[in-house]
């Protein structure tokens, strides 16, 4: 089981084997974490994403799936892009959110990554409630079969950090 570490900070500054990007399905950059990773990582990440779109992902990456690219200028070896679900009151999309974490760890294993830094997927512009997003993230990582040794949740603000702290404490 991977050791879980909580960090309050900027995911683009994390030194890890892989950094997970909360991407949009186009893989071509966007706002929030996605935009920050593309800006700081430089044009190499966008070029790799464009190559993916031309080859296997012509219609984009499906929600809950994950794929890796170079990390460009980021202090990591790889970026694992995953598309989180938009939160909905009418439809339970929890399994799609859990799939983002499982699929990212599966890709990390394929890459031989031992340290992986995750953001709080879908909790920004996609509207997922932070407490529930944290619970799903922590439970999924704890239950995943992976060779990753350390999963770092890199949380931008105090509210996110506190929600993940509570999720870690509640899942022991």
Residue frames as a rotation matrix with the C-alpha (Angstrom) as fourth column:
UNK 1
0.581 0.814 0.000 0.00
0.814 -0.581 0.000 0.00
0.000 0.000 -1.000 0.00
UNK 2
-0.110 -0.599 0.793 1.31
0.554 -0.699 -0.451 3.43
0.825 0.389 0.409 -0.96
UNK 3
-0.419 -0.097 -0.903 2.16
0.844 -0.409 -0.347 5.85
-0.335 -0.907 0.253 1.80
UNK 4
0.408 0.630 0.661 -0.08
0.766 -0.630 0.127 8.94
0.496 0.455 -0.740 1.67
UNK 5
-0.555 -0.594 -0.583 1.48
0.771 -0.630 -0.093 12.35
-0.312 -0.501 0.807 2.21
UNK 6
0.626 0.757 0.187 -0.42
0.779 -0.602 -0.174 15.66
-0.019 0.255 -0.967 2.28
UNK 7
-0.591 -0.800 -0.103 1.27
0.771 -0.597 0.219 18.82
-0.237 0.050 0.970 1.02
UNK 8
0.634 0.685 -0.359 -0.12
0.506 -0.718 -0.477 22.32
-0.585 0.121 -0.802 0.92
UNK 9
-0.289 -0.806 -0.517 1.35
-0.034 -0.531 0.847 24.00
-0.957 0.262 0.125 -2.13
UNK 10
0.330 0.244 -0.912 1.71
-0.848 -0.348 -0.400 24.20
-0.415 0.905 0.091 -5.88
UNK 11
0.705 0.011 0.709 1.70
0.086 0.991 -0.101 20.86
-0.704 0.132 0.698 -7.71
UNK 12
0.926 -0.364 0.103 3.85
0.076 -0.086 -0.993 22.29
0.371 0.927 -0.052 -10.50
UNK 13
0.276 -0.856 0.437 6.71
-0.863 -0.420 -0.279 22.66
0.423 -0.300 -0.855 -7.98
UNK 14
0.660 0.051 0.749 6.56
-0.540 0.725 0.427 19.06
-0.522 -0.687 0.506 -6.75
UNK 15
-0.342 -0.795 -0.501 9.56
-0.925 0.379 0.030 16.85
0.166 0.474 -0.865 -7.44
UNK 16
0.181 0.470 0.864 8.08
-0.487 0.806 -0.337 13.42
-0.854 -0.360 0.375 -8.16
UNK 17
-0.725 -0.370 0.581 8.35
0.251 0.644 0.723 10.61
-0.642 0.670 -0.374 -10.66
UNK 18
-0.580 0.605 0.545 4.91
0.659 -0.045 0.751 11.59
0.479 0.795 -0.372 -11.96
UNK 19
-0.844 0.449 -0.291 2.58
-0.175 -0.746 -0.643 14.55
-0.506 -0.492 0.709 -11.50
UNK 20
-0.418 0.788 0.451 -1.11
0.881 0.473 -0.009 13.99
-0.221 0.394 -0.892 -12.20
UNK 21
-0.986 0.145 -0.086 -2.89
-0.166 -0.927 0.336 16.61
-0.031 0.346 0.938 -14.25
UNK 22
-0.220 0.974 0.055 -6.62
0.437 0.149 -0.887 17.21
-0.872 -0.171 -0.458 -13.79
UNK 23
-0.951 -0.306 -0.038 -6.98
0.072 -0.340 0.938 17.58
-0.300 0.889 0.345 -17.54
UNK 24
0.097 0.956 -0.277 -9.92
-0.667 -0.144 -0.731 18.34
-0.738 0.256 0.624 -19.77
UNK 25
0.513 0.187 0.838 -10.82
0.210 0.919 -0.333 15.77
-0.832 0.347 0.433 -22.40
UNK 26
0.980 -0.149 -0.130 -9.14
-0.174 -0.334 -0.926 17.73
0.095 0.931 -0.353 -25.21
UNK 27
0.543 -0.826 -0.155 -5.73
0.790 0.440 0.426 17.26
-0.284 -0.354 0.891 -23.51
UNK 28
0.082 -0.518 0.851 -4.80
0.786 -0.492 -0.375 20.67
0.613 0.700 0.367 -24.94
UNK 29
-0.883 -0.453 -0.126 -4.68
0.416 -0.629 -0.656 22.71
0.218 -0.632 0.744 -21.75
UNK 30
0.193 0.968 0.161 -7.28
0.604 -0.247 0.758 24.69
0.773 -0.049 -0.632 -19.89
UNK 31
0.312 -0.014 0.950 -7.72
-0.545 -0.822 0.167 26.48
0.778 -0.570 -0.263 -16.59
UNK 32
0.870 0.127 0.477 -6.87
-0.492 0.305 0.815 25.58
-0.042 -0.944 0.328 -13.01
UNK 33
0.327 -0.751 0.574 -4.36
-0.183 0.545 0.818 22.79
-0.927 -0.373 0.041 -12.45
UNK 34
0.523 -0.057 0.850 -4.42
0.744 0.517 -0.423 21.89
-0.415 0.854 0.313 -16.17
UNK 35
0.893 -0.143 0.428 -3.44
0.157 -0.791 -0.592 25.39
0.423 0.595 -0.683 -17.26
UNK 36
0.694 -0.653 0.305 -0.77
-0.663 -0.412 0.625 25.68
-0.282 -0.635 -0.719 -14.57
UNK 37
0.325 -0.569 0.756 0.84
0.176 0.821 0.543 22.38
-0.929 -0.043 0.367 -15.58
UNK 38
0.595 -0.076 0.800 0.86
0.803 0.092 -0.589 23.32
-0.029 0.993 0.115 -19.27
UNK 39
0.917 -0.246 0.315 2.28
-0.182 -0.958 -0.220 26.81
0.356 0.144 -0.923 -18.54
UNK 40
0.520 -0.746 0.416 5.03
-0.715 -0.114 0.690 25.67
-0.467 -0.656 -0.593 -16.19
UNK 41
0.359 -0.353 0.864 5.82
0.246 0.929 0.277 22.48
-0.901 0.113 0.420 -18.12
UNK 42
-0.402 -0.547 -0.734 6.26
-0.467 -0.567 0.678 24.37
-0.787 0.616 -0.027 -21.36
UNK 43
0.112 0.508 -0.854 5.50
-0.981 -0.081 -0.177 23.55
-0.159 0.857 0.489 -24.99
UNK 44
-0.809 -0.477 -0.344 6.83
-0.530 0.845 0.073 19.98
0.256 0.241 -0.936 -24.74
UNK 45
-0.726 0.608 0.323 3.71
0.097 0.555 -0.826 18.88
-0.681 -0.568 -0.462 -22.83
UNK 46
0.206 0.832 -0.515 1.34
-0.522 -0.352 -0.777 20.45
-0.827 0.429 0.362 -25.35
UNK 47
-0.187 -0.347 -0.919 3.30
-0.975 0.181 0.130 18.89
0.121 0.920 -0.372 -28.24
UNK 48
-0.984 -0.175 0.029 3.04
-0.177 0.965 -0.193 15.45
0.006 -0.195 -0.981 -26.61
UNK 49
-0.373 0.922 0.103 -0.70
0.050 0.131 -0.990 15.95
-0.927 -0.364 -0.095 -26.03
UNK 50
0.197 0.394 -0.898 -1.17
-0.849 -0.388 -0.357 17.00
-0.489 0.833 0.258 -29.65
UNK 51
-0.664 -0.494 -0.561 0.63
-0.698 0.679 0.229 13.80
0.268 0.544 -0.795 -30.72
UNK 52
-0.870 0.399 0.289 -1.79
0.130 0.752 -0.646 11.77
-0.475 -0.524 -0.707 -28.56
UNK 53
0.036 0.933 -0.357 -4.75
-0.314 -0.329 -0.891 13.52
-0.949 0.144 0.281 -30.19
UNK 54
0.018 -0.094 -0.995 -3.39
-0.997 -0.072 -0.011 12.72
-0.070 0.993 -0.096 -33.65
UNK 55
-0.782 -0.403 -0.475 -2.85
-0.463 0.886 0.010 9.05
0.417 0.227 -0.880 -32.79
UNK 56
-0.796 0.381 -0.471 -4.99
0.487 0.865 -0.122 7.22
0.360 -0.326 -0.874 -30.21
UNK 57
-0.372 0.628 -0.683 -7.15
0.741 -0.242 -0.626 9.98
-0.559 -0.739 -0.376 -28.76
UNK 58
-0.810 0.035 0.585 -8.61
0.481 -0.531 0.697 11.77
0.335 0.846 0.414 -31.76
UNK 59
0.155 0.942 0.296 -11.86
0.317 -0.332 0.889 12.44
0.936 -0.044 -0.350 -29.91
UNK 60
0.037 -0.224 0.974 -10.07
-0.779 -0.617 -0.112 13.27
0.626 -0.754 -0.198 -26.66
UNK 61
-0.867 -0.386 -0.314 -9.51
-0.067 0.715 -0.696 11.33
0.493 -0.583 -0.646 -23.44
UNK 62
0.072 0.966 -0.248 -12.60
0.186 0.232 0.955 9.81
0.980 -0.115 -0.163 -21.84
UNK 63
0.230 0.135 0.964 -13.65
-0.844 -0.466 0.267 10.75
0.485 -0.875 0.006 -18.31
UNK 64
0.800 0.061 0.596 -12.04
-0.492 0.635 0.596 8.47
-0.342 -0.770 0.538 -15.74
UNK 65
0.819 -0.554 0.148 -9.17
0.544 0.669 -0.507 7.43
0.182 0.496 0.849 -18.03
UNK 66
0.666 -0.676 -0.316 -5.49
-0.252 -0.603 0.757 8.39
-0.702 -0.425 -0.572 -17.81
UNK 67
0.777 -0.512 0.366 -2.53
0.572 0.335 -0.749 8.73
0.261 0.791 0.553 -20.18
UNK 68
0.443 -0.710 -0.547 1.07
0.467 -0.338 0.817 9.86
-0.765 -0.617 0.182 -19.70
UNK 69
0.840 -0.350 0.416 3.30
0.247 -0.436 -0.865 12.39
0.484 0.829 -0.280 -21.45
UNK 70
-0.307 -0.952 -0.004 6.63
0.680 -0.216 -0.700 14.01
0.666 -0.218 0.714 -20.83
UNK 71
0.396 0.378 -0.837 6.74
0.871 -0.443 0.212 16.47
-0.290 -0.813 -0.505 -17.93
UNK 72
0.629 -0.173 0.758 8.57
0.399 -0.765 -0.505 19.05
0.667 0.620 -0.412 -20.02
UNK 73
-0.252 -0.760 0.599 10.14
-0.104 -0.594 -0.798 21.63
0.962 -0.263 0.070 -17.70
UNK 74
0.689 0.535 0.488 8.38
-0.564 -0.027 0.825 20.37
0.455 -0.844 0.283 -14.56
UNK 75
-0.332 -0.851 0.406 10.52
-0.932 0.230 -0.280 18.78
0.145 -0.471 -0.870 -11.80
UNK 76
0.288 0.467 0.836 9.05
-0.446 0.838 -0.314 15.33
-0.847 -0.282 0.450 -12.62
UNK 77
-0.770 -0.557 0.309 9.68
-0.037 0.524 0.851 12.62
-0.636 0.644 -0.424 -15.17
UNK 78
-0.762 0.583 0.282 6.10
0.539 0.331 0.774 12.33
0.359 0.742 -0.567 -16.42
UNK 79
-0.668 0.737 0.104 2.71
-0.697 -0.569 -0.437 13.99
-0.263 -0.364 0.893 -16.37
UNK 80
-0.828 0.544 0.136 -0.25
0.559 0.820 0.124 11.64
-0.044 0.178 -0.983 -16.09
UNK 81
-0.799 0.602 0.010 -3.32
-0.576 -0.769 0.277 13.32
0.175 0.215 0.961 -17.54
UNK 82
-0.758 0.645 -0.098 -6.73
0.651 0.740 -0.166 12.22
-0.034 -0.190 -0.981 -16.23
UNK 83
-0.671 0.614 0.415 -10.17
-0.227 -0.704 0.674 13.62
0.706 0.358 0.611 -16.93
UNK 84
-0.928 0.354 -0.118 -12.34
0.211 0.237 -0.948 13.99
-0.307 -0.905 -0.294 -13.86
UNK 85
-0.296 0.908 0.296 -16.12
0.880 0.139 0.455 14.03
0.372 0.395 -0.840 -13.96
UNK 86
-0.654 0.292 0.698 -18.22
-0.336 -0.939 0.077 17.15
0.678 -0.185 0.712 -13.52
UNK 87
-0.950 0.309 -0.050 -20.16
0.170 0.377 -0.910 16.83
-0.263 -0.873 -0.411 -10.25
UNK 88
-0.557 0.830 0.010 -23.90
-0.252 -0.181 0.951 16.31
0.791 0.527 0.310 -10.58
UNK 89
-0.581 0.477 0.660 -26.75
-0.762 -0.033 -0.647 16.35
-0.287 -0.878 0.382 -8.06
UNK 90
0.391 0.891 -0.232 -28.85
-0.904 0.325 -0.277 14.12
-0.172 0.318 0.932 -10.32
UNK 91
0.817 -0.169 -0.551 -26.31
-0.153 0.859 -0.489 11.40
0.556 0.484 0.676 -11.16
UNK 92
0.754 -0.590 0.289 -23.77
-0.238 0.165 0.957 9.64
-0.612 -0.790 -0.016 -8.95
UNK 93
0.815 -0.530 -0.236 -20.46
-0.237 0.067 -0.969 9.89
0.529 0.846 -0.071 -10.78
UNK 94
0.625 -0.561 0.543 -18.32
-0.676 -0.042 0.736 8.74
-0.390 -0.827 -0.405 -7.84
UNK 95
0.612 -0.387 0.690 -17.06
0.380 0.909 0.172 5.67
-0.693 0.157 0.703 -9.72
UNK 96
0.749 -0.345 0.565 -15.73
0.489 -0.287 -0.824 7.90
0.446 0.894 -0.047 -12.52
UNK 97
0.658 -0.528 0.537 -13.84
-0.656 -0.752 0.064 10.01
0.370 -0.395 -0.841 -9.99
UNK 98
0.561 -0.451 0.694 -12.41
-0.375 0.608 0.699 6.91
-0.738 -0.653 0.172 -8.30
UNK 99
0.775 -0.228 0.589 -11.41
0.581 0.623 -0.523 5.64
-0.248 0.748 0.616 -11.75
UNK 100
0.801 -0.510 0.313 -9.25
-0.237 -0.751 -0.617 8.75
0.550 0.420 -0.722 -12.26
UNK 101
0.361 -0.675 0.644 -7.14
-0.910 -0.102 0.403 7.78
-0.206 -0.731 -0.651 -9.25
UNK 102
0.496 -0.138 0.858 -7.01
-0.025 0.985 0.173 4.04
-0.868 -0.107 0.484 -10.09
UNK 103
0.877 -0.127 0.463 -6.18
0.479 0.183 -0.858 4.65
0.025 0.975 0.221 -13.76
UNK 104
0.694 -0.662 0.282 -3.49
-0.572 -0.746 -0.342 7.20
0.437 0.076 -0.896 -12.86
UNK 105
0.254 -0.598 0.760 -1.87
-0.756 0.367 0.542 4.68
-0.603 -0.712 -0.359 -10.52
UNK 106
0.686 0.021 0.728 -2.10
0.332 0.881 -0.337 1.99
-0.648 0.473 0.597 -13.22
UNK 107
0.874 -0.385 0.297 -0.29
0.146 -0.374 -0.916 4.30
0.464 0.844 -0.271 -15.66
UNK 108
0.506 -0.708 0.492 2.24
-0.859 -0.467 0.211 5.18
0.080 -0.529 -0.845 -12.94
UNK 109
0.424 -0.315 0.849 2.95
-0.246 0.862 0.443 1.47
-0.872 -0.397 0.288 -12.49
UNK 110
0.842 -0.086 0.532 3.46
0.516 0.414 -0.750 1.07
-0.156 0.906 0.393 -16.25
UNK 111
0.735 -0.561 0.381 5.99
-0.225 -0.732 -0.644 3.93
0.640 0.387 -0.664 -16.09
UNK 112
0.078 -0.690 -0.719 7.77
0.732 0.530 -0.429 2.47
0.677 -0.493 0.546 -13.06
UNK 113
-0.115 -0.066 0.991 6.93
-0.330 -0.939 -0.101 5.58
0.937 -0.339 0.086 -11.01
UNK 114
-0.400 -0.085 -0.913 7.43
0.739 0.559 -0.376 5.27
0.542 -0.825 -0.160 -7.26
UNK 115
-0.614 0.250 -0.749 6.29
0.449 -0.670 -0.591 8.78
-0.649 -0.699 0.299 -6.24
UNK 116
-0.438 0.584 0.683 3.11
0.737 -0.202 0.645 10.33
0.515 0.786 -0.343 -7.63
UNK 117
-0.880 0.173 -0.443 1.69
0.150 -0.783 -0.604 13.79
-0.451 -0.597 0.663 -6.87
UNK 118
-0.359 0.858 0.368 -2.08
0.883 0.184 0.432 14.24
0.303 0.480 -0.823 -7.26
UNK 119
-0.863 0.314 0.396 -4.24
-0.380 -0.920 -0.097 17.35
0.334 -0.234 0.913 -7.16
UNK 120
-0.568 0.788 0.239 -7.79
0.016 0.301 -0.954 17.20
-0.823 -0.537 -0.183 -5.77
UNK 121
-0.975 0.104 0.199 -9.36
0.212 0.147 0.966 16.02
0.071 0.984 -0.166 -9.04
UNK 122
-0.358 0.889 0.286 -12.73
0.628 0.002 0.779 17.53
0.691 0.458 -0.559 -10.04
UNK 123
0.047 0.412 -0.910 -12.98
0.981 -0.192 -0.036 19.74
-0.190 -0.891 -0.413 -6.93
UNK 124
-0.791 -0.341 -0.507 -12.30
0.245 -0.937 0.249 23.01
-0.560 0.073 0.825 -8.74
UNK 125
-0.681 0.495 -0.541 -14.28
-0.707 -0.636 0.308 24.23
-0.191 0.592 0.783 -11.72
UNK 126
-0.638 0.440 -0.632 -15.92
-0.124 0.752 0.648 20.77
0.760 0.492 -0.425 -12.07
UNK 127
-0.112 0.727 0.677 -17.70
-0.744 -0.513 0.427 21.47
0.658 -0.456 0.599 -8.78
UNK 128
0.136 0.166 -0.977 -17.14
0.348 0.915 0.204 18.26
0.927 -0.368 0.066 -6.82
UNK 129
0.860 0.188 0.475 -17.65
-0.347 -0.467 0.813 18.95
0.374 -0.864 -0.336 -3.08
UNK 130
0.016 -0.996 0.091 -14.20
-0.768 -0.071 -0.636 18.96
0.640 -0.060 -0.766 -1.47
UNK 131
-0.144 -0.074 0.987 -15.04
-0.890 0.446 -0.097 16.69
-0.433 -0.892 -0.130 1.49
UNK 132
0.736 0.494 0.463 -16.51
-0.240 0.830 -0.504 14.01
-0.634 0.260 0.729 -0.77
UNK 133
0.798 -0.507 -0.326 -13.74
-0.351 0.047 -0.935 14.38
0.489 0.861 -0.141 -3.36
UNK 134
-0.154 -0.875 0.459 -11.14
-0.939 -0.015 -0.343 13.94
0.307 -0.484 -0.819 -0.61
UNK 135
0.138 0.294 0.946 -12.91
-0.669 0.732 -0.130 10.86
-0.730 -0.615 0.298 0.77
UNK 136
0.964 0.260 0.061 -13.09
-0.119 0.622 -0.774 9.22
-0.239 0.739 0.630 -2.67
UNK 137
0.501 -0.846 -0.185 -9.44
-0.584 -0.172 -0.794 10.06
0.639 0.505 -0.580 -3.42
UNK 138
-0.276 -0.655 0.704 -8.09
-0.961 0.174 -0.215 8.68
0.018 -0.736 -0.677 -0.15
UNK 139
0.312 0.457 0.833 -10.27
-0.497 0.826 -0.267 5.54
-0.809 -0.331 0.485 -0.11
UNK 140
0.980 0.068 -0.188 -9.40
-0.200 0.411 -0.889 4.77
0.017 0.909 0.417 -3.74
UNK 141
0.212 -0.974 -0.076 -5.65
-0.706 -0.098 -0.702 5.20
0.676 0.202 -0.708 -3.24
UNK 142
-0.237 -0.279 0.930 -5.75
-0.917 0.381 -0.119 3.14
-0.321 -0.881 -0.346 -0.04
UNK 143
0.434 0.546 0.716 -7.58
-0.314 0.837 -0.448 0.34
-0.844 -0.031 0.535 -1.83
UNK 144
0.767 -0.133 -0.628 -5.50
-0.634 -0.004 -0.773 0.35
0.100 0.991 -0.087 -5.01
UNK 145
0.647 -0.651 0.397 -3.07
0.477 0.751 0.456 -2.39
-0.595 -0.106 0.796 -5.89
UNK 146
0.918 -0.372 0.138 0.00
-0.139 -0.627 -0.766 -0.47
0.372 0.684 -0.627 -6.97
UNK 147
0.325 -0.895 -0.306 3.77
0.913 0.381 -0.143 -0.50
0.245 -0.233 0.941 -6.80
UNK 148
0.146 -0.211 0.967 3.78
-0.010 -0.977 -0.212 3.26
0.989 0.022 -0.145 -6.19
UNK 149
-0.361 -0.411 -0.837 5.44
0.791 0.340 -0.509 3.83
0.494 -0.846 0.203 -2.82
UNK 150
-0.643 0.125 -0.755 4.30
0.484 -0.698 -0.528 7.39
-0.594 -0.705 0.388 -2.10
UNK 151
-0.047 0.692 0.720 1.15
0.855 -0.346 0.388 9.21
0.517 0.634 -0.575 -3.14
UNK 152
-0.818 -0.234 -0.526 1.30
0.467 -0.805 -0.367 12.91
-0.337 -0.546 0.767 -2.45
UNK 153
0.310 0.884 0.350 -1.91
0.939 -0.342 0.032 14.91
0.148 0.318 -0.936 -2.46
UNK 154
-0.791 -0.606 -0.089 -0.81
0.609 -0.793 -0.016 18.45
-0.061 -0.067 0.996 -3.25
UNK 155
0.196 0.976 -0.091 -3.51
0.979 -0.190 0.071 20.83
0.052 -0.103 -0.993 -2.09
UNK 156
-0.219 -0.328 0.919 -3.64
0.595 -0.791 -0.141 24.46
0.773 0.516 0.368 -3.04
UNK 157
-0.197 0.205 0.959 -5.41
-0.498 -0.863 0.083 25.97
0.845 -0.461 0.272 -0.02
UNK 158
-0.827 -0.181 0.532 -6.14
-0.561 0.206 -0.802 25.39
0.036 -0.962 -0.272 3.66
UNK 159
0.119 0.960 0.253 -9.72
-0.904 0.210 -0.372 24.18
-0.410 -0.184 0.893 3.10
UNK 160
0.584 0.026 -0.811 -8.58
-0.568 0.727 -0.385 21.45
0.580 0.686 0.439 0.70
UNK 161
-0.499 -0.849 -0.173 -5.76
-0.394 0.400 -0.827 20.44
0.772 -0.345 -0.534 3.03
UNK 162
-0.627 0.326 0.707 -8.16
-0.733 0.059 -0.677 20.16
-0.262 -0.944 0.202 5.98
UNK 163
0.496 0.848 -0.186 -10.64
-0.858 0.444 -0.259 18.09
-0.137 0.288 0.948 3.94
UNK 164
0.353 -0.444 -0.823 -7.90
-0.358 0.749 -0.558 15.64
0.864 0.492 0.105 2.94
UNK 165
-0.722 -0.588 0.365 -6.58
-0.527 0.125 -0.841 15.54
0.449 -0.799 -0.400 6.50
UNK 166
-0.166 0.774 0.611 -10.05
-0.870 0.177 -0.460 14.55
-0.465 -0.608 0.644 7.70
UNK 167
0.683 0.423 -0.596 -10.36
-0.690 0.641 -0.336 11.93
0.240 0.641 0.729 4.93
UNK 168
-0.183 -0.834 -0.521 -7.02
-0.354 0.550 -0.757 10.37
0.917 0.046 -0.395 5.85
UNK 169
-0.793 -0.100 0.601 -7.95
-0.608 0.077 -0.790 10.27
0.033 -0.992 -0.122 9.53
UNK 170
0.074 0.958 0.278 -11.38
-0.885 0.192 -0.425 8.82
-0.460 -0.215 0.862 8.74
UNK 171
0.643 0.186 -0.743 -10.09
-0.650 0.645 -0.401 6.03
0.404 0.741 0.536 6.50
UNK 172
-0.429 -0.889 0.160 -7.65
-0.833 0.321 -0.451 4.43
0.350 -0.327 -0.878 8.94
